Amino acid sequence: MAWTGAPDRPDDPRRARRGRRVPAPAAGRPLELDPHRRGGRLPPLVPPPTEDRKGWCLVRPRQTAHDGTRRLRVGVLVTGLAITGGLERCVLEDTRELVAAGHEVEVWHRNAQSPRAAEGPPPYEAMGVTLVEATDYRFGITTALRDAWRFAREGLRIRRSHLDVLWLNRPEYLPFGRVASLVSGVPLAVHLHHAPNYRRLGPIAGGRTRYFAVSHAMARAWAESGVPTDRITIVPNGVDTDAFPAATPASVLDARAALGIPEDTPTVLYYGRLTRSKGVLALLEAWGRVRTAAAARVPVTTPPVAGHAAPAPLLVLAGALYPEEADAVHSAIDALPAGSVLVLPERDDVVPLLHAADVVVAPSLEPEGFGRVVVEAMSAGRPVVAAASGGTGEILSGDWARYTVDPADPDALAEKLLDTLDEAELDPSLAARCRAWVRDRYGREPHVRALLLALLAHARR
């Protein structure tokens, strides 16, 4: 017996309204009992997927994804759609994986208010993903009642989408997610990509909410802010190593020629937002020490040719420079010798930058949630000097811990960069070992598997 709501005769609408408990049509698939809750509203009548299309049912049969698991309807909650950072790239890649696995995805977004808005929708539209313009996610103490009312109205919209799970990728908007989940009746999954935005989360951390932490460091940080540890699942990020291939001699020459970097110049790359919190000013302070010390080091980063001085190291900064940070960054660059820093605009395709570099640096002063730059660079065969805190320190564990540093110490950062430049020059096995470390521990397959299992476990039954 299955709850189908099917009438004895297809032309008897009264029986359909009563939703009688009758055997499922022989030609159809077995249908599950609808988990009614007191006061809940029944989903609309939909035809069962039978060959003869006879009768009507009150619930959709549970469909399966390509891997045989339950097919989910996932509501992804984001702000901008364009790739302006690692978070946006992760959301796009994960959405692509969900769709490829046979799940249905709706993306609720605030793209019109985000940078480079026109670039955001096309990749999602190409996947056939439904895009929904969402309300303002922001919450303020002085506007709490008005904000809560706005969130509740959005929850009613979400309820009409019949989603199985809401997947919030901006944990700073947890108040919105909690209200929307409560009103819609859809369980909430909050992806903890970065450090907590709140000091005391206990009062709003409950409900039908689970938390996906990108690293153990983020799990600890959010637990300290009040998220119950038994509600946190570790879902480490992953990178498609095919999208970040190992550099070859030919790709290095091509990349350097395109950027105007001489073939023999020791090159350190930073890519990301050019902000104080990301450690850019600390890096520029350390770079002055790198330039001063490089020529005196034995072994030097690039052995000199007879009659020619060793080329001075070059720092490449590639990323978005915001108006409020521009003066400080420009002043720090101007204080360095001319030609010691190459500034490039933000770009989505970072592979040529990685191939042009000898070493990559990720000196964030604020602990990174994961450290996507680290795994992208190592996938391309480039060693990374990174902050010892947060997710970057977690990735660079074991033997790789020697590449971590306190970025607030300019002398230590300068020495670590010079040591790594030397090692990249003198150890031909380093590139292959970098790539193997990422492939074995931070590839896409383990990440996607962990994400799907977490979403399936928390989705509405």
C-alpha positions as CSV (number, residue, x, y, z in Angstrom):
1,M,0.0,0.0,0.0
2,A,1.2,3.5,-0.8
3,W,-0.2,6.9,-0.3
4,T,-1.1,8.0,-3.8
5,G,-4.3,9.9,-3.3
6,A,-5.5,8.2,-6.5
7,P,-9.3,8.0,-7.0
8,D,-11.0,4.8,-7.8
9,R,-11.9,6.5,-11.1
10,P,-9.8,9.2,-12.8
11,D,-13.0,11.3,-13.3
12,D,-13.9,11.4,-9.6
13,P,-12.2,14.6,-8.2
14,R,-13.8,14.3,-4.8
15,R,-11.9,11.2,-4.0
16,A,-8.7,12.9,-5.2
17,R,-9.3,15.6,-2.7
18,R,-9.8,13.1,0.1
19,G,-6.6,11.5,-0.8
20,R,-7.7,7.9,-0.2
21,R,-5.1,5.2,0.8
22,V,-5.3,2.8,-2.1
23,P,-2.8,0.6,-3.9
24,A,-0.5,2.3,-6.3
25,P,-1.3,1.8,-10.0
26,A,0.2,-1.5,-11.2
27,A,2.0,0.3,-14.1
28,G,3.6,2.9,-11.8
29,R,6.6,2.9,-9.5
30,P,5.9,2.4,-5.7
31,L,5.3,5.7,-4.0
32,E,6.4,6.6,-0.5
33,L,4.1,7.7,2.3
34,D,4.0,11.4,2.4
35,P,5.5,12.6,5.8
36,H,2.6,14.9,6.7
37,R,3.1,17.2,9.7
38,R,0.3,18.7,11.6
39,G,-0.5,22.1,10.1
40,G,1.6,21.4,7.0
41,R,0.4,22.1,3.6
42,L,0.1,19.2,1.1
43,P,2.2,19.5,-2.1
44,P,0.2,20.0,-5.2
45,L,-1.3,17.2,-7.2
46,V,1.1,15.9,-9.8
47,P,0.8,13.0,-12.3
48,P,2.7,9.8,-11.3
49,P,5.4,8.8,-13.8
50,T,3.4,5.8,-15.2
51,E,3.2,4.7,-18.8
52,D,-0.5,5.0,-19.0
53,R,-0.7,8.3,-17.0
54,K,-3.8,7.2,-15.2
55,G,-4.8,8.7,-11.9
56,W,-3.2,11.4,-9.8
57,C,-0.9,11.4,-6.8
58,L,-0.3,13.8,-3.9
59,V,3.5,13.3,-3.7
60,R,6.3,12.9,-6.3
61,P,7.9,9.5,-6.4
62,R,11.4,9.6,-5.1
63,Q,13.8,9.7,-8.0
64,T,17.4,8.6,-8.0
65,A,20.6,10.4,-9.1
66,H,23.0,8.9,-11.5
67,D,24.9,7.1,-8.7
68,G,21.7,5.5,-7.4
69,T,21.3,7.7,-4.4
70,R,18.2,9.8,-3.8
71,R,17.8,12.7,-6.2
72,L,17.9,16.0,-4.3
73,R,16.4,19.4,-5.0
74,V,19.1,21.8,-3.6
75,G,18.6,25.5,-3.1
76,V,22.1,27.2,-3.2
77,L,22.2,30.5,-1.3
78,V,24.9,32.9,-2.5
79,T,25.6,36.6,-3.1
80,G,27.5,37.2,-6.3
81,L,27.8,34.7,-9.2
82,A,30.9,35.9,-10.9
83,I,34.2,34.4,-9.7
84,T,35.8,37.1,-7.6
85,G,37.4,34.8,-5.1
86,G,37.8,31.2,-4.0
87,L,34.3,30.9,-2.5
88,E,32.6,31.8,-5.7
89,R,34.7,29.4,-7.6
90,C,33.9,26.6,-5.1
91,V,30.2,27.2,-5.4
92,L,30.3,27.1,-9.2
93,E,32.3,23.9,-9.3
94,D,30.2,22.2,-6.7
95,T,27.0,23.2,-8.5
96,R,28.4,21.7,-11.7
97,E,29.1,18.5,-9.8
98,L,25.6,18.3,-8.3
99,V,24.0,18.8,-11.7
100,A,26.3,16.2,-13.3
101,A,25.4,13.8,-10.6
102,G,21.7,14.2,-11.5
103,H,20.5,16.5,-8.8
104,E,18.3,19.5,-9.3
105,V,19.7,22.9,-8.3
106,E,18.2,26.3,-7.8
107,V,20.7,29.2,-7.1
108,W,19.2,32.0,-5.0
109,H,21.6,35.0,-5.4
110,R,22.2,38.7,-5.1
111,N,24.2,39.0,-8.3
112,A,22.9,42.4,-9.4
113,Q,24.5,44.0,-6.3
114,S,27.8,42.2,-6.7
115,P,31.0,43.0,-8.7
116,R,31.2,42.0,-12.4
117,A,27.5,41.1,-12.3
118,A,27.3,40.4,-16.1
119,E,29.9,37.6,-15.9
120,G,28.1,35.6,-13.3
121,P,24.9,34.0,-14.8
122,P,26.2,32.5,-18.1
123,P,28.1,29.5,-16.5
124,Y,25.0,28.6,-14.5
125,E,22.6,29.1,-17.4
126,A,24.8,26.8,-19.5
127,M,24.1,24.0,-16.9
128,G,20.4,24.6,-17.0
129,V,20.3,25.8,-13.4
130,T,17.4,27.9,-12.3
131,L,18.6,31.4,-11.0
132,V,16.4,33.2,-8.5
133,E,17.0,36.8,-7.5
134,A,16.9,36.8,-3.7
135,T,16.1,39.4,-1.1
136,D,18.7,41.2,0.9
137,Y,20.3,38.7,3.3
138,R,21.7,41.4,5.7
139,F,20.5,41.6,9.3
140,G,20.9,44.5,11.7
141,I,20.1,44.9,15.4
142,T,18.3,48.2,14.8
143,T,16.3,46.8,11.9
144,A,15.8,43.3,13.4
145,L,12.0,43.2,13.1
146,R,11.9,44.5,9.6
147,D,14.7,42.2,8.5
148,A,13.0,39.1,10.1
149,W,9.7,39.9,8.3
150,R,11.6,40.2,5.0
151,F,13.3,36.9,5.7
152,A,10.0,35.2,6.5
153,R,8.5,36.3,3.2
154,E,11.5,34.9,1.4
155,G,11.0,31.6,3.4
156,L,7.5,31.4,1.9
157,R,8.9,31.8,-1.6
158,I,11.5,29.1,-0.8
159,R,8.7,26.8,0.4
160,R,7.0,27.0,-2.9
161,S,10.1,25.7,-4.6
162,H,9.7,22.3,-2.8
163,L,13.4,22.0,-2.0
164,D,15.0,19.2,0.0
165,V,17.8,21.3,1.5
166,L,19.0,24.9,1.6
167,W,22.7,25.2,1.2
168,L,24.0,28.6,2.5
169,N,27.5,29.4,1.3
170,R,27.7,32.7,3.1
171,P,27.8,31.9,6.8
172,E,27.7,35.6,7.7
173,Y,24.0,35.5,6.7
174,L,23.1,32.7,9.2
175,P,20.2,34.8,10.6
176,F,18.6,34.9,7.2
177,G,19.1,31.2,6.7
178,R,17.6,30.2,10.0
179,V,14.4,32.3,9.5
180,A,14.0,31.1,5.9
181,S,14.5,27.5,7.0
182,L,12.0,27.8,9.8
183,V,9.3,29.3,7.6
184,S,9.9,27.1,4.5
185,G,10.3,23.9,6.5
186,V,13.5,23.1,4.5
187,P,16.6,21.9,6.5
188,L,19.5,24.4,6.4
189,A,23.1,23.4,5.6
190,V,25.7,26.2,6.3
191,H,29.0,25.9,4.6
192,L,31.7,27.4,6.9
193,H,34.2,28.8,4.3
194,H,35.7,31.4,6.6
195,A,36.1,32.5,10.3
196,P,33.0,33.3,12.3
197,N,31.3,36.7,11.9
198,Y,29.7,36.4,15.3
199,R,31.0,35.9,18.8
200,R,28.0,34.2,20.4
201,L,26.1,32.0,18.0
202,G,24.4,29.7,20.6
203,P,20.9,31.4,20.4
204,I,20.7,31.0,16.6
205,A,22.9,27.9,15.9
206,G,20.1,25.3,16.4
207,G,17.0,24.3,14.5
208,R,17.2,22.0,11.5
209,T,20.7,23.3,10.8
210,R,24.0,21.5,10.1
211,Y,27.3,23.0,9.4
212,F,29.9,21.9,6.8
213,A,33.4,23.1,7.8
214,V,36.1,23.3,5.0
215,S,38.8,22.4,7.6
216,H,39.2,21.3,11.2
217,A,40.5,24.8,11.9
218,M,37.2,26.3,10.8
219,A,35.3,23.6,12.8
220,R,37.1,24.6,15.9
221,A,36.7,28.3,15.3
222,W,32.9,28.1,14.8
223,A,32.5,25.7,17.8
224,E,34.2,28.3,20.0
225,S,31.6,30.8,18.8
226,G,28.7,28.5,19.9
227,V,28.0,26.0,17.1
228,P,27.5,22.6,18.7
229,T,30.3,20.3,17.7
230,D,27.8,17.4,17.0
231,R,26.3,19.6,14.2
232,I,29.5,20.1,12.3
233,T,30.7,17.9,9.5
234,I,34.1,18.3,7.9
235,V,33.9,18.7,4.1
236,P,37.3,19.7,2.9
237,N,37.5,21.6,-0.3
238,G,39.1,20.0,-3.4
239,V,40.6,21.1,-6.6
240,D,40.3,19.6,-10.1
241,T,44.0,18.8,-10.8
242,D,43.3,18.6,-14.5
243,A,42.2,22.2,-14.4
244,F,45.6,23.1,-12.8
245,P,48.1,21.1,-14.8
246,A,51.7,20.8,-14.0
247,A,54.0,23.3,-15.7
248,T,56.2,22.2,-18.5
249,P,59.3,24.0,-19.9
250,A,57.3,25.2,-22.9
251,S,54.4,26.5,-20.8
252,V,56.8,28.3,-18.5
253,L,58.5,30.1,-21.5
254,D,55.1,31.0,-23.0
255,A,53.7,32.3,-19.7
256,R,56.7,34.4,-19.0
257,A,56.9,35.8,-22.5
258,A,53.2,36.8,-22.3
259,L,53.8,38.6,-19.0
260,G,57.1,40.2,-20.0
261,I,59.1,38.3,-17.3
262,P,62.7,37.3,-18.3
263,E,63.3,33.6,-18.5
264,D,65.9,33.5,-15.7
265,T,64.2,35.8,-13.2
266,P,63.3,34.2,-9.8
267,T,59.6,34.9,-9.5
268,V,57.2,34.8,-6.6
269,L,53.5,35.1,-7.2
270,Y,50.7,36.3,-5.0
271,Y,47.1,36.2,-6.4
272,G,43.9,37.1,-4.7
273,R,42.5,40.3,-3.2
274,L,45.2,43.0,-2.6
275,T,44.2,43.8,0.9
276,R,45.9,44.3,4.3
277,S,44.0,41.3,5.8
278,K,45.3,39.0,3.1
279,G,48.8,40.0,4.1
280,V,49.7,42.0,1.0
281,L,51.3,44.9,2.9
282,A,53.2,42.5,5.1
283,L,54.4,40.8,2.0
284,L,55.6,44.0,0.4
285,E,57.5,44.9,3.6
286,A,59.2,41.5,3.5
287,W,59.9,41.9,-0.2
288,G,62.3,44.7,0.4
289,R,64.3,42.3,2.6
290,V,64.2,39.6,-0.1
291,R,65.7,42.0,-2.6
292,T,68.4,43.1,-0.2
293,A,69.4,39.6,0.9
294,A,69.0,37.7,-2.4
295,A,72.4,38.6,-4.0
296,A,74.3,37.8,-0.8
297,R,72.9,34.3,-0.3
298,V,74.9,31.1,-1.0
299,P,73.5,29.3,-2.9
300,V,71.9,32.2,-4.7
301,T,68.4,31.6,-6.1
302,T,69.8,31.5,-9.7
303,P,73.5,30.7,-10.2
304,P,75.0,33.6,-12.1
305,V,76.5,33.2,-15.5
306,A,80.1,34.3,-15.8
307,G,80.3,38.0,-16.4
308,H,76.6,38.6,-15.5
309,A,75.0,39.4,-12.2
310,A,72.3,37.1,-10.9
311,P,68.9,38.6,-11.8
312,A,67.0,40.2,-8.9
313,P,63.8,38.4,-7.7
314,L,60.4,39.7,-9.0
315,L,57.2,39.8,-7.0
316,V,54.0,39.4,-9.1
317,L,50.8,40.7,-7.5
318,A,47.6,39.7,-9.4
319,G,44.2,40.6,-8.0
320,A,41.5,43.1,-7.3
321,L,42.6,46.4,-5.6
322,Y,39.8,48.1,-3.8
323,P,39.7,51.9,-3.4
324,E,40.0,51.8,0.4
325,E,43.2,49.8,0.2
326,A,44.7,51.4,-3.0
327,D,46.7,54.2,-1.3
328,A,48.4,51.9,1.2
329,V,49.3,49.3,-1.4
330,H,50.6,51.9,-3.9
331,S,52.7,53.5,-1.2
332,A,54.3,50.2,-0.2
333,I,55.1,49.4,-3.8
334,D,56.6,52.8,-4.4
335,A,58.9,52.3,-1.4
336,L,60.6,49.4,-3.2
337,P,63.2,49.6,-6.0
338,A,61.7,50.2,-9.4
339,G,60.9,47.0,-11.3
340,S,60.8,44.8,-8.2
341,V,57.0,44.3,-8.3
342,L,54.7,43.6,-11.2
343,V,51.0,44.4,-10.6
344,L,48.5,42.6,-12.8
345,P,44.7,42.9,-12.8
346,E,42.4,40.2,-11.4
347,R,41.8,37.3,-13.8
348,D,39.9,34.0,-13.7
349,D,42.5,31.9,-15.6
350,V,45.4,31.8,-13.1
351,V,47.2,28.8,-14.7
352,P,49.5,31.0,-16.8
353,L,50.4,33.0,-13.7
354,L,51.2,29.8,-11.8
355,H,53.4,28.5,-14.7
356,A,55.3,31.8,-14.8
357,A,56.1,31.6,-11.1
358,D,58.8,29.7,-9.2
359,V,57.1,30.0,-5.8
360,V,53.6,31.1,-4.7
361,V,52.9,32.9,-1.5
362,A,49.7,33.0,0.6
363,P,50.5,35.3,3.6
364,S,47.0,36.0,4.9
365,L,47.0,37.6,8.4
366,E,43.4,36.4,9.0
367,P,43.3,32.6,9.2
368,E,42.1,31.2,5.9
369,G,39.1,28.9,6.0
370,F,40.8,26.4,3.7
371,G,43.5,27.8,1.4
372,R,42.4,27.2,-2.1
373,V,45.4,29.1,-3.5
374,V,47.7,26.5,-1.8
375,V,46.1,23.5,-3.5
376,E,45.8,25.2,-6.9
377,A,49.5,26.2,-6.9
378,M,50.7,22.8,-5.7
379,S,48.6,21.1,-8.3
380,A,50.5,23.1,-10.9
381,G,53.8,21.9,-9.3
382,R,54.6,25.2,-7.5
383,P,55.7,25.2,-3.8
384,V,53.8,27.6,-1.6
385,V,54.9,29.7,1.4
386,A,51.8,30.2,3.5
387,A,50.5,31.3,6.9
388,A,50.9,28.7,9.6
389,S,47.4,29.5,10.9
390,G,44.0,28.3,9.7
391,G,43.4,26.1,6.7
392,T,46.7,26.8,5.0
393,G,48.6,25.5,7.9
394,E,46.4,22.4,7.9
395,I,47.1,21.7,4.2
396,L,50.8,22.2,4.7
397,S,51.2,19.5,7.4
398,G,53.9,16.9,8.0
399,D,57.0,17.5,5.9
400,W,55.3,20.5,4.2
401,A,55.0,22.4,7.4
402,R,58.5,23.8,6.8
403,Y,56.8,26.1,4.2
404,T,54.6,27.8,6.8
405,V,55.4,31.0,8.5
406,D,54.0,33.8,10.6
407,P,53.4,36.4,7.9
408,A,53.3,39.2,10.4
409,D,57.1,38.7,10.9
410,P,58.7,40.3,7.8
411,D,62.2,38.9,8.5
412,A,60.8,35.3,8.8
413,L,58.7,35.7,5.7
414,A,61.6,37.0,3.6
415,E,63.9,34.2,4.7
416,K,61.2,31.6,4.0
417,L,60.7,33.0,0.5
418,L,64.4,32.9,-0.2
419,D,64.8,29.4,1.1
420,T,61.9,28.2,-1.1
421,L,63.2,29.9,-4.2
422,D,66.5,28.1,-3.6
423,E,64.8,24.8,-3.2
424,A,62.6,25.2,-6.3
425,E,65.8,25.9,-8.3
426,L,67.9,23.1,-6.9
427,D,65.4,20.2,-6.3
428,P,64.0,18.9,-9.6
429,S,61.6,16.5,-7.7
430,L,59.8,19.3,-5.8
431,A,57.2,20.0,-8.5
432,A,56.1,16.4,-8.8
433,R,55.9,16.0,-5.0
434,C,53.7,19.1,-4.7
435,R,51.3,17.8,-7.3
436,A,51.1,14.3,-5.8
437,W,50.3,15.8,-2.3
438,V,47.3,17.6,-3.7
439,R,46.1,14.8,-6.0
440,D,46.1,12.3,-3.2
441,R,44.5,14.4,-0.4
442,Y,42.7,17.4,-1.9
443,G,41.3,16.2,-5.3
444,R,37.7,16.8,-6.4
445,E,36.5,13.3,-6.0
446,P,36.9,13.1,-2.1
447,H,35.4,16.6,-1.8
448,V,32.4,15.9,-4.0
449,R,31.7,12.5,-2.2
450,A,31.9,14.2,1.2
451,L,29.6,17.0,0.1
452,L,27.0,14.7,-1.4
453,L,26.9,12.5,1.6
454,A,26.5,15.5,3.9
455,L,23.7,17.0,1.9
456,L,21.9,13.6,1.6
457,A,22.1,13.0,5.3
458,H,20.6,16.4,6.2
459,A,18.0,16.7,3.4
460,R,14.3,16.7,4.1
461,R,13.0,13.1,4.2
